[in-house]
Amino acid sequence: MTVTERTRRTRWVAGSAVALAVLFAGAATVASARDDGADRQATGSESAPRTPAADSADAGFAQDMAVHHQQAVEMSFIVRDRTRDEDVRRFAYDIANTQANQRGMLLGWLDLWELPKVAAGQEPMAWMAGGSGAGGHDGHDTGDMDGMDGMPGHGGGYQGHDGSLMPGMATRTELGRLRRADGKQAEILYLQLMTDHHKGGIDMARGCASLCTVTAEKRLARGMVEAQQSELDAMAGMLAKRGSAPRA
């Protein structure tokens, strides 16, 4: 088998693994949620869980974060092809696998709620201004809201540009630079872009932790904050080893 054939096989196997992660995560999410709802109704201990409204924070976060995560997966696979550094390749694969899995969960919830994967006629991040109706935050605990007024998108939709639809997302121009970069240059650019990406994602996840009402989704959002903050620290260290730093 030639080097080219081995490379193609590796890409296919890696891509298939992530695709299967999305499939199984979505299926498990839907099955678990349905079983949970059935158990509650059978025992009579709680009323059936409410379906979030289309304009709720629960729906908005699931829709927006699925898009946000997809770009992280894309960037991670780009850098795996642009460097031979095993530390960066392994780190990138971990991010791709984790975020593909979480994306599958978010899309699974939207399927369960019978809501569209993309909010038509609504700007990304608009849900961070608050919501109403089933699944909105009115009348619910807002104890985690402190400091949200300074978040990107809070109080209005994010102004997208050059393919960057939400805070932290790389632009088309930046993705093009990453695809053309090699070796150390690709590693540094990836780590800088992913640092920005995580910062935007953390703000979004904190928004859901405050505004979402679906317990499992709030739990996932809090887990994202903790995991991505840890990865921010790791990326800062990796950049320092390469004589660089996160972008200002």
Backbone bond lengths (Angstrom), bond angles and torsions (degrees), N, CA, C in turn:
res aa  C-N    CA-C-N  psi(-1)  N-CA   C-N-CA  omega(-1)  CA-C   N-CA-C  phi
1 M - - - 1.474 - - 1.528 109.10 -
2 T 1.302 116.68 131.06 1.464 121.00 -178.27 1.519 110.72 -75.65
3 V 1.371 115.15 167.17 1.469 120.37 177.97 1.521 110.04 -60.87
4 T 1.332 116.36 -41.97 1.474 120.35 -179.60 1.518 110.93 -61.99
5 E 1.338 116.24 -42.37 1.467 119.65 -179.94 1.514 111.34 -65.76
6 R 1.372 115.67 -39.20 1.470 118.90 178.41 1.519 110.44 -64.46
7 T 1.342 116.72 -40.60 1.467 120.89 179.76 1.523 110.85 -62.85
8 R 1.343 116.10 -45.45 1.459 119.46 179.09 1.516 111.55 -62.45
9 R 1.356 116.07 -39.77 1.459 119.69 179.66 1.530 110.76 -64.99
10 T 1.353 116.37 -40.72 1.467 120.70 179.01 1.519 111.01 -61.91
11 R 1.369 116.34 -44.53 1.464 119.88 178.98 1.515 111.08 -62.15
12 W 1.368 116.23 -40.44 1.459 119.83 -178.86 1.525 110.72 -65.60
13 V 1.328 116.61 -43.91 1.464 120.42 -179.68 1.518 110.90 -63.47
14 A 1.359 116.75 -44.75 1.463 120.51 179.81 1.509 111.17 -63.63
15 G 1.335 116.40 -45.12 1.457 119.80 179.50 1.509 111.69 -63.85
16 S 1.325 117.41 -39.20 1.460 121.00 178.88 1.520 111.20 -64.81
17 A 1.331 116.52 -38.68 1.467 119.93 -179.93 1.517 111.01 -62.52
18 V 1.331 116.47 -43.17 1.459 119.59 179.16 1.523 110.58 -67.77
19 A 1.325 117.10 -40.96 1.468 120.09 179.05 1.518 110.92 -61.11
20 L 1.336 117.00 -41.92 1.459 120.19 177.68 1.522 111.56 -65.82
21 A 1.341 116.61 -35.50 1.467 120.01 177.50 1.518 110.60 -61.11
22 V 1.342 116.45 -43.08 1.467 120.59 178.34 1.516 110.43 -62.90
23 L 1.352 117.04 -45.35 1.457 121.45 -178.14 1.520 111.50 -61.38
24 F 1.336 117.10 -50.29 1.450 120.43 -177.48 1.524 112.28 -69.28
25 A 1.340 117.05 -35.91 1.463 119.99 178.22 1.518 110.55 -63.46
26 G 1.332 116.75 -44.18 1.463 120.31 179.56 1.506 111.50 -64.37
27 A 1.335 116.69 -44.88 1.457 120.32 -179.42 1.523 111.12 -64.55
28 A 1.339 116.58 -42.64 1.464 120.10 -179.70 1.518 111.36 -65.41
29 T 1.326 116.68 -37.64 1.456 120.74 179.95 1.520 111.21 -63.43
30 V 1.335 116.04 -47.80 1.456 120.18 -179.73 1.520 110.74 -63.94
31 A 1.341 116.95 -45.49 1.456 120.29 -178.70 1.517 111.51 -63.05
32 S 1.340 116.48 -43.92 1.460 120.49 -179.58 1.517 111.83 -63.36
33 A 1.326 116.38 -44.00 1.461 120.13 -179.35 1.507 111.51 -64.74
34 R 1.336 117.20 -40.84 1.464 120.11 179.05 1.519 111.52 -66.33
35 D 1.347 115.56 -42.48 1.464 118.93 178.40 1.518 111.23 -62.61
36 D 1.343 116.64 -40.48 1.461 121.66 179.50 1.523 110.38 -62.04
37 G 1.335 115.96 -44.48 1.454 119.36 -180.00 1.504 111.55 -65.45
38 A 1.357 116.68 -39.49 1.461 120.10 179.33 1.520 111.09 -65.36
39 D 1.348 117.11 -40.70 1.460 120.60 179.31 1.519 111.15 -62.48
40 R 1.338 117.54 -40.78 1.452 120.78 -179.52 1.516 110.99 -63.58
41 Q 1.351 115.72 -42.12 1.449 118.78 -179.18 1.519 110.76 -69.02
42 A 1.348 117.08 -36.75 1.458 120.80 -178.51 1.520 111.71 -66.66
43 T 1.326 116.33 -41.35 1.460 119.81 -178.26 1.517 111.75 -80.97
44 G 1.326 116.45 -23.18 1.459 119.34 -178.61 1.505 112.86 73.27
45 S 1.360 116.91 9.33 1.466 120.02 -177.56 1.514 111.87 -73.30
46 E 1.340 116.90 -30.67 1.452 120.60 -179.66 1.522 108.80 -142.64
47 S 1.301 115.89 156.36 1.453 119.24 174.73 1.517 109.23 -72.05
48 A 1.322 117.28 160.25 1.458 121.11 -180.00 1.526 109.73 -61.39
49 P 1.335 117.58 142.95 1.461 120.14 -179.28 1.525 111.01 -60.32
50 R 1.330 115.98 142.55 1.454 120.11 179.10 1.514 110.63 -76.17
51 T 1.320 115.13 147.18 1.460 119.88 173.82 1.520 108.05 -85.72
52 P 1.334 118.22 126.45 1.462 120.11 -179.83 1.526 111.68 -61.56
53 A 1.305 115.55 148.02 1.458 120.81 176.77 1.524 109.80 -73.37
54 A 1.329 115.92 159.78 1.457 120.85 -178.65 1.517 112.40 -61.47
55 D 1.363 117.27 -28.65 1.464 120.40 -178.73 1.522 112.60 -100.96
56 S 1.321 116.62 16.34 1.469 120.50 -178.69 1.522 111.74 -79.60
57 A 1.324 115.02 163.41 1.463 120.14 174.88 1.519 110.84 -64.54
58 D 1.340 116.97 -35.44 1.468 120.99 -179.82 1.526 110.55 -59.53
59 A 1.333 116.48 -47.21 1.463 121.02 179.94 1.522 110.79 -69.45
60 G 1.328 116.56 -45.42 1.458 120.49 -177.89 1.518 112.40 -61.06
61 F 1.332 116.71 -42.91 1.461 119.87 179.48 1.524 110.80 -64.32
62 A 1.324 116.63 -44.86 1.465 119.96 -179.53 1.528 110.82 -60.72
63 Q 1.320 116.87 -43.35 1.470 121.10 -179.69 1.521 111.57 -66.72
64 D 1.326 116.46 -48.83 1.466 120.09 -175.89 1.529 112.14 -70.96
65 M 1.318 117.02 -42.44 1.459 118.72 -177.86 1.520 111.85 -69.39
66 A 1.323 118.10 -28.25 1.463 120.37 175.49 1.529 110.10 -62.87
67 V 1.331 116.71 -40.82 1.465 121.51 177.40 1.531 110.45 -68.59
68 H 1.325 116.24 -44.50 1.463 122.42 179.97 1.529 110.20 -59.27
69 H 1.319 116.33 -46.60 1.461 121.17 -179.82 1.520 111.67 -63.85
70 Q 1.330 117.14 -37.33 1.459 119.96 -177.87 1.524 111.02 -59.53
71 Q 1.333 117.25 -38.26 1.456 118.81 179.14 1.528 111.36 -68.67
72 A 1.332 117.05 -36.01 1.464 119.63 177.70 1.520 110.51 -62.21
73 V 1.324 116.61 -40.06 1.468 120.94 177.08 1.527 109.64 -63.09
74 E 1.326 116.29 -44.86 1.466 121.12 -179.82 1.527 110.98 -60.18
75 M 1.328 117.66 -48.93 1.463 120.23 -178.69 1.522 111.47 -62.93
76 S 1.322 116.50 -36.43 1.462 120.46 -178.79 1.522 111.66 -65.91
77 F 1.326 116.59 -38.97 1.463 118.76 177.64 1.521 111.76 -73.46
78 I 1.324 117.41 -30.48 1.472 119.51 176.24 1.525 109.86 -62.05
79 V 1.338 117.18 -48.85 1.466 119.26 -175.12 1.523 111.34 -68.80
80 R 1.319 118.38 -28.79 1.466 120.10 177.54 1.534 110.96 -62.86
81 D 1.317 116.57 -25.88 1.463 120.58 178.21 1.531 112.87 -91.16
82 R 1.343 117.06 -9.00 1.470 120.32 -173.76 1.528 113.03 -109.33
83 T 1.335 117.33 -0.67 1.463 119.45 179.17 1.525 110.03 -145.17
84 R 1.335 115.05 156.50 1.464 120.27 174.95 1.519 111.25 -107.15
85 D 1.321 117.03 1.95 1.462 120.75 -179.36 1.523 109.05 -68.18
86 E 1.325 116.12 117.47 1.462 120.17 -174.06 1.529 112.86 -68.18
87 D 1.335 117.17 -32.54 1.465 119.00 178.85 1.527 111.21 -63.92
88 V 1.322 116.35 -44.78 1.462 120.21 179.73 1.525 110.36 -69.10
89 R 1.322 117.32 -41.70 1.465 120.47 -179.93 1.522 111.47 -62.52
90 R 1.330 115.98 -41.70 1.463 120.23 179.76 1.524 110.56 -67.88
91 F 1.333 116.77 -42.16 1.466 121.57 178.42 1.531 109.98 -62.18
92 A 1.329 116.16 -44.72 1.461 120.54 -179.64 1.525 111.25 -63.53
93 Y 1.328 116.78 -40.10 1.462 119.28 179.68 1.530 110.66 -66.18
94 D 1.324 117.35 -38.85 1.473 120.61 178.20 1.529 110.54 -61.04
95 I 1.339 116.33 -43.01 1.462 120.02 179.07 1.525 110.20 -64.70
96 A 1.324 116.69 -45.45 1.468 120.63 -179.47 1.521 111.02 -60.41
97 N 1.323 116.99 -45.00 1.457 120.87 -178.26 1.525 111.46 -66.36
98 T 1.337 116.67 -45.44 1.461 120.98 -179.22 1.523 111.42 -63.53
99 Q 1.326 116.20 -47.63 1.461 118.58 -174.55 1.526 111.69 -74.98
100 A 1.323 118.32 -29.05 1.465 120.21 173.77 1.529 109.63 -65.90
101 N 1.328 116.12 -40.17 1.467 120.98 178.41 1.527 110.82 -63.09
102 Q 1.326 115.86 -47.43 1.464 119.97 179.72 1.526 111.20 -64.78
103 R 1.323 116.82 -37.55 1.462 120.85 177.85 1.529 110.05 -61.07
104 G 1.328 115.86 -40.49 1.457 119.38 177.15 1.523 112.16 -61.01
105 M 1.325 116.87 -38.43 1.462 120.82 177.62 1.530 110.85 -64.40
106 L 1.330 116.88 -45.03 1.464 121.17 -178.99 1.523 111.30 -63.04
107 L 1.329 116.54 -44.08 1.456 120.12 178.54 1.528 111.16 -67.46
108 G 1.333 115.96 -33.11 1.461 119.87 176.71 1.520 111.91 -63.74
109 W 1.329 116.42 -40.58 1.472 119.58 177.07 1.524 110.99 -63.68
110 L 1.318 116.82 -42.24 1.471 119.45 179.35 1.522 110.82 -62.34
111 D 1.323 116.64 -38.36 1.467 119.50 175.26 1.522 110.85 -62.84
112 L 1.316 115.78 -44.72 1.462 120.73 -179.59 1.523 111.31 -61.50
113 W 1.329 116.22 -39.07 1.465 120.99 -179.76 1.524 112.56 -82.39
114 E 1.336 116.50 -3.05 1.472 122.59 -178.50 1.533 110.94 56.64
115 L 1.335 114.19 44.94 1.460 121.53 178.44 1.523 109.34 -114.73
116 P 1.327 118.00 152.74 1.476 120.90 -178.88 1.521 111.63 -66.84
117 K 1.324 115.15 153.37 1.466 120.39 178.38 1.531 111.31 -70.64
118 V 1.333 116.60 -25.56 1.457 121.76 179.53 1.521 107.89 -127.60
119 A 1.332 116.11 135.49 1.467 120.81 -179.82 1.522 109.32 -79.46
120 A 1.321 116.66 109.36 1.466 120.23 -179.28 1.526 110.45 -73.74
121 G 1.333 115.93 133.84 1.459 120.79 175.79 1.513 114.83 72.71
122 Q 1.329 117.02 14.41 1.471 120.21 -179.68 1.522 109.19 -127.01
123 E 1.320 116.84 130.59 1.458 120.14 180.00 1.520 110.74 -68.14
124 P 1.340 117.22 144.00 1.466 119.62 174.02 1.523 110.02 -55.97
125 M 1.305 115.65 144.01 1.460 123.94 176.16 1.533 113.52 77.46
126 A 1.331 118.70 -2.53 1.463 119.79 -179.30 1.525 111.11 -60.63
127 W 1.335 116.96 -29.29 1.463 120.82 -179.09 1.526 112.38 -63.76
128 M 1.334 118.03 -21.68 1.459 120.21 -179.35 1.519 112.44 -73.50
129 A 1.345 116.48 -9.33 1.466 119.98 173.89 1.512 111.13 -80.28
130 G 1.351 116.74 -5.05 1.466 120.76 -178.31 1.504 109.82 112.65
131 G 1.301 117.04 169.63 1.457 121.46 -179.43 1.499 111.07 -148.90
132 S 1.312 116.46 173.23 1.456 121.94 178.35 1.509 108.47 -138.39
133 G 1.304 116.18 169.77 1.450 120.80 179.85 1.510 110.61 80.56
134 A 1.353 116.08 -173.11 1.454 121.23 -178.77 1.508 109.64 -59.13
135 G 1.317 115.88 124.31 1.449 119.89 -179.82 1.507 112.79 92.95
136 G 1.326 118.99 -9.64 1.451 121.12 175.93 1.509 109.71 -76.07
137 H 1.356 117.99 176.08 1.458 118.97 -175.03 1.512 112.74 -97.07
138 D 1.335 119.12 -2.34 1.445 120.07 -178.11 1.521 110.72 -59.87
139 G 1.297 115.89 128.60 1.453 120.70 176.57 1.504 114.14 82.78
140 H 1.346 118.10 0.46 1.453 121.11 -179.05 1.520 110.35 -106.30
141 D 1.310 114.27 166.60 1.460 120.33 -178.37 1.521 110.53 -59.91
142 T 1.311 116.95 128.98 1.466 122.14 177.21 1.519 110.09 -120.91
143 G 1.319 115.30 32.46 1.451 119.46 -177.62 1.507 114.12 -63.59
144 D 1.344 116.77 -21.88 1.466 120.13 -179.72 1.518 112.10 -93.74
145 M 1.332 118.25 11.25 1.448 121.05 -173.18 1.518 114.06 -80.28
146 D 1.331 117.58 -13.54 1.461 120.31 -177.19 1.521 110.58 -54.82
147 G 1.326 115.01 128.29 1.455 119.90 176.59 1.504 114.78 87.80
148 M 1.345 117.85 -2.57 1.460 119.36 -176.41 1.517 112.74 -71.94
149 D 1.330 117.65 -22.42 1.454 119.02 -177.59 1.524 112.37 -61.21
150 G 1.337 116.36 -23.20 1.458 119.20 -179.81 1.512 114.09 -90.68
151 M 1.345 117.00 0.57 1.449 119.93 -177.57 1.523 111.45 -73.89
152 P 1.336 116.33 146.41 1.463 118.41 172.92 1.518 109.12 -61.39
153 G 1.324 117.50 131.86 1.445 120.58 176.76 1.506 113.92 91.74
154 H 1.355 118.67 -18.85 1.455 119.44 -178.82 1.521 109.06 -73.33
155 G 1.321 115.60 123.20 1.448 120.25 -178.40 1.523 112.37 94.63
156 G 1.325 117.60 2.55 1.461 120.14 178.20 1.503 111.37 169.37
157 G 1.327 117.40 164.06 1.450 121.21 -178.23 1.523 112.14 -72.71
158 Y 1.317 115.19 152.64 1.464 121.67 178.16 1.524 109.27 -75.07
159 Q 1.304 117.48 138.96 1.459 122.04 179.14 1.527 109.30 -87.23
160 G 1.313 116.05 101.86 1.450 120.88 -178.42 1.521 112.25 -70.76
161 H 1.343 116.01 155.57 1.460 120.76 178.88 1.521 109.59 -158.45
162 D 1.321 116.49 138.88 1.466 123.04 174.85 1.530 112.11 50.36
163 G 1.323 116.19 40.84 1.451 120.40 178.03 1.509 115.33 84.80
164 S 1.330 117.95 -6.18 1.469 121.70 175.93 1.524 107.73 -86.28
165 L 1.316 116.59 103.86 1.463 121.26 -172.72 1.517 113.59 -87.42
166 M 1.345 116.37 -23.55 1.459 120.95 -175.75 1.524 110.20 -142.93
167 P 1.339 117.15 162.83 1.470 119.96 -179.66 1.531 112.24 -53.59
168 G 1.314 115.33 134.54 1.457 120.74 177.69 1.512 114.52 89.22
169 M 1.324 118.01 -18.95 1.460 119.38 -178.25 1.530 110.65 -70.20
170 A 1.322 115.61 140.81 1.459 121.03 177.63 1.526 109.76 -71.82
171 T 1.309 116.08 151.12 1.457 120.90 176.87 1.536 109.38 -84.11
172 R 1.318 116.29 167.72 1.469 119.97 175.51 1.526 110.50 -59.82
173 T 1.329 115.96 -38.25 1.464 120.20 179.43 1.525 110.77 -61.93
174 E 1.325 116.99 -43.67 1.466 121.25 -179.56 1.526 111.29 -67.52
175 L 1.322 117.67 -39.18 1.461 120.35 177.14 1.524 110.49 -63.93
176 G 1.328 116.42 -37.02 1.459 120.18 176.69 1.523 111.56 -63.27
177 R 1.314 116.50 -41.27 1.468 120.88 177.45 1.524 110.71 -62.78
178 L 1.330 116.53 -40.59 1.462 120.22 179.99 1.527 110.68 -64.91
179 R 1.314 117.34 -39.48 1.468 120.78 -179.89 1.523 111.52 -66.92
180 R 1.316 117.72 -27.52 1.469 121.13 -178.46 1.531 112.98 -90.95
181 A 1.324 116.73 -15.92 1.467 120.64 -176.54 1.529 110.96 -76.64
182 D 1.320 115.73 161.02 1.467 121.49 178.76 1.523 109.74 -139.44
183 G 1.336 114.85 153.92 1.452 121.18 172.13 1.514 114.67 53.87
184 K 1.332 115.32 -132.70 1.465 121.54 -176.25 1.529 111.73 -59.16
185 Q 1.327 117.10 -38.30 1.458 120.87 179.54 1.528 110.49 -61.12
186 A 1.324 116.69 -42.94 1.461 121.18 178.80 1.528 110.60 -66.53
187 E 1.327 116.60 -39.67 1.467 120.72 -179.87 1.530 110.62 -61.52
188 I 1.325 116.58 -47.84 1.467 120.91 -178.41 1.515 110.90 -64.16
189 L 1.320 117.01 -45.84 1.463 119.89 -178.59 1.520 110.68 -63.70
190 Y 1.317 116.83 -42.45 1.470 120.40 178.31 1.529 111.08 -60.54
191 L 1.322 116.36 -47.52 1.467 119.96 -177.95 1.526 111.36 -64.50
192 Q 1.329 116.89 -35.71 1.468 119.95 177.39 1.524 111.41 -70.16
193 L 1.323 116.50 -44.56 1.463 120.05 178.79 1.532 111.15 -64.79
194 M 1.331 116.77 -40.39 1.466 119.68 -179.29 1.520 111.17 -71.73
195 T 1.325 117.30 -29.64 1.462 119.80 174.54 1.521 109.99 -63.04
196 D 1.326 116.78 -48.16 1.466 120.45 176.72 1.530 110.86 -59.99
197 H 1.333 114.98 -41.20 1.469 121.08 -178.69 1.526 110.62 -61.40
198 H 1.319 116.04 -45.58 1.470 120.37 179.44 1.527 111.72 -64.04
199 K 1.327 116.99 -39.84 1.462 119.14 179.63 1.525 110.92 -60.96
200 G 1.337 116.44 -43.53 1.455 119.77 176.37 1.510 111.76 -64.59
201 G 1.336 116.57 -41.13 1.458 120.82 179.38 1.516 112.72 -64.65
202 I 1.328 116.63 -37.99 1.464 120.50 178.80 1.520 110.54 -63.90
203 D 1.334 117.35 -42.02 1.467 120.35 177.55 1.523 110.74 -60.21
204 M 1.329 116.82 -43.01 1.453 120.87 178.96 1.525 111.02 -64.26
205 A 1.326 116.83 -43.64 1.464 120.77 -178.99 1.528 111.11 -65.24
206 R 1.321 116.95 -38.38 1.465 119.69 176.16 1.531 110.44 -63.69
207 G 1.350 115.53 -36.84 1.453 119.26 176.97 1.509 111.33 -61.03
208 C 1.328 117.07 -43.88 1.465 120.39 178.76 1.520 111.13 -66.76
209 A 1.328 116.81 -39.85 1.467 119.40 179.19 1.517 111.25 -58.94
210 S 1.334 116.73 -27.96 1.464 121.15 179.34 1.525 112.69 -91.06
211 L 1.318 117.31 -37.61 1.464 121.11 -170.26 1.521 115.24 -102.95
212 C 1.320 117.57 -28.66 1.466 119.55 -178.12 1.532 110.55 -69.38
213 T 1.330 115.88 155.14 1.465 120.24 -179.06 1.524 112.94 -119.07
214 V 1.327 117.86 -11.96 1.462 121.24 177.09 1.528 108.04 -78.88
215 T 1.312 116.26 119.38 1.470 121.42 -172.61 1.521 112.61 -56.57
216 A 1.327 117.28 -45.75 1.463 120.24 -177.82 1.522 111.25 -64.70
217 E 1.326 116.84 -35.97 1.460 120.25 -179.61 1.527 110.80 -71.40
218 K 1.329 117.01 -40.08 1.464 120.39 176.41 1.526 110.33 -61.73
219 R 1.343 115.62 -40.00 1.462 120.05 179.63 1.523 110.31 -64.57
220 L 1.328 116.67 -42.60 1.458 120.41 177.90 1.524 110.40 -61.95
221 A 1.331 117.41 -43.46 1.462 121.45 -179.32 1.526 111.16 -61.19
222 R 1.321 116.97 -43.45 1.472 120.00 178.93 1.527 110.39 -63.86
223 G 1.335 116.12 -38.88 1.461 119.58 177.83 1.521 111.88 -64.17
224 M 1.347 116.66 -36.33 1.457 120.71 177.11 1.524 110.80 -62.25
225 V 1.319 116.66 -42.94 1.463 120.79 -179.43 1.527 109.89 -59.30
226 E 1.319 116.46 -48.59 1.465 120.49 -177.42 1.531 111.50 -64.85
227 A 1.334 116.52 -47.09 1.464 119.98 -176.49 1.525 111.61 -67.12
228 Q 1.332 116.87 -43.72 1.452 118.82 -176.81 1.527 112.19 -72.73
229 Q 1.328 117.45 -29.14 1.458 119.29 174.29 1.526 110.37 -64.96
230 S 1.329 116.09 -39.94 1.459 120.53 177.28 1.525 110.52 -64.09
231 E 1.342 116.63 -39.61 1.458 120.39 178.89 1.527 111.66 -69.51
232 L 1.332 117.69 -31.13 1.467 120.10 174.55 1.522 110.40 -60.46
233 D 1.326 116.55 -43.15 1.462 120.40 178.77 1.528 110.63 -63.42
234 A 1.335 115.97 -41.48 1.464 120.06 179.74 1.529 110.76 -64.33
235 M 1.327 117.23 -41.77 1.467 120.11 -178.98 1.527 111.78 -68.09
236 A 1.327 117.01 -34.43 1.462 119.86 176.50 1.528 109.78 -61.31
237 G 1.328 116.43 -41.25 1.453 120.70 177.88 1.518 112.58 -66.30
238 M 1.324 116.99 -40.30 1.459 121.22 179.09 1.528 111.23 -66.39
239 L 1.327 116.35 -37.84 1.467 119.88 176.66 1.521 110.95 -66.10
240 A 1.327 116.81 -41.95 1.464 120.78 -179.77 1.529 110.66 -60.81
241 K 1.332 117.57 -38.11 1.464 121.12 178.62 1.527 111.47 -65.05
242 R 1.316 115.70 -21.45 1.459 120.46 -179.31 1.520 111.54 -102.85
243 G 1.333 115.50 15.41 1.461 120.70 177.41 1.509 113.71 68.83
244 S 1.338 116.71 29.21 1.451 120.19 -178.71 1.526 109.83 -134.59
245 A 1.328 116.35 -170.99 1.468 121.38 -177.31 1.516 108.33 -158.89
246 P 1.350 117.36 163.77 1.465 119.73 175.53 1.519 110.77 -58.52
247 R 1.323 116.80 152.81 1.452 120.93 178.98 1.531 109.93 -70.64
248 A 1.312 115.93 149.28 1.460 120.32 -178.88 1.515 109.79 -68.86
